[in-house]
Amino acid sequence: MADRAPTPAELAIQQLKEALKDLVEVRRDFEDDLFLLRWLKARNMDVKKAEKMARGWHH
């Protein structure tokens, strides 16, 4: 059986996780997929907008 391709949500979570990796040392929540998915859903799955919002919330 072949591995399945990642869903668009999974890809967005991975991209957001990579974009926010510098914040993981400060707040471990940024490693959690469901935590990141909330930010993505709040910004209609737009990784750049979710990153901006998360960084603004963090500071």
C-alpha positions in Angstrom: 0.0 0.0 0.0 1.4 3.4 -1.0 1.7 6.3 1.4 -1.0 8.9 1.1 -0.2 12.4 0.0 -0.5 15.0 2.8 -3.7 17.0 2.9 -3.7 20.7 2.3 -4.2 21.3 6.0 -1.3 19.1 6.9 0.9 20.9 4.4 -0.2 24.3 5.8 0.5 23.1 9.4 4.0 22.0 8.4 4.7 25.4 6.7 3.4 27.3 9.7 5.4 25.2 12.0 8.6 25.9 10.0 7.8 29.6 9.9 7.3 29.8 13.7 10.2 27.5 14.7 12.0 30.3 16.4 9.1 30.7 18.8 9.1 27.1 20.0 11.9 27.8 22.4 9.7 30.4 24.1 6.3 28.7 23.9 6.0 24.9 23.2 2.4 25.4 22.0 3.8 26.3 18.6 4.9 22.7 18.1 1.3 21.4 18.5 -0.5 20.7 15.2 -4.0 21.5 16.6 -2.7 24.7 18.1 -1.3 25.7 14.7 -4.5 24.6 12.9 -6.5 27.1 15.0 -4.3 30.0 13.7 -4.7 28.7 10.2 -8.4 28.4 10.4 -8.7 31.9 11.8 -6.9 33.1 8.7 -8.7 30.9 6.1 -5.7 28.6 5.9 -3.4 31.4 4.7 0.1 30.5 6.2 1.5 34.0 5.9 -1.5 35.6 7.6 -1.6 33.0 10.3 2.1 33.5 11.0 1.6 37.3 11.3 -1.3 36.8 13.7 0.5 34.3 15.8 3.6 36.5 16.1 1.4 39.4 17.1 -0.3 37.4 19.7 3.0 36.1 21.1 4.5 39.6 21.6 
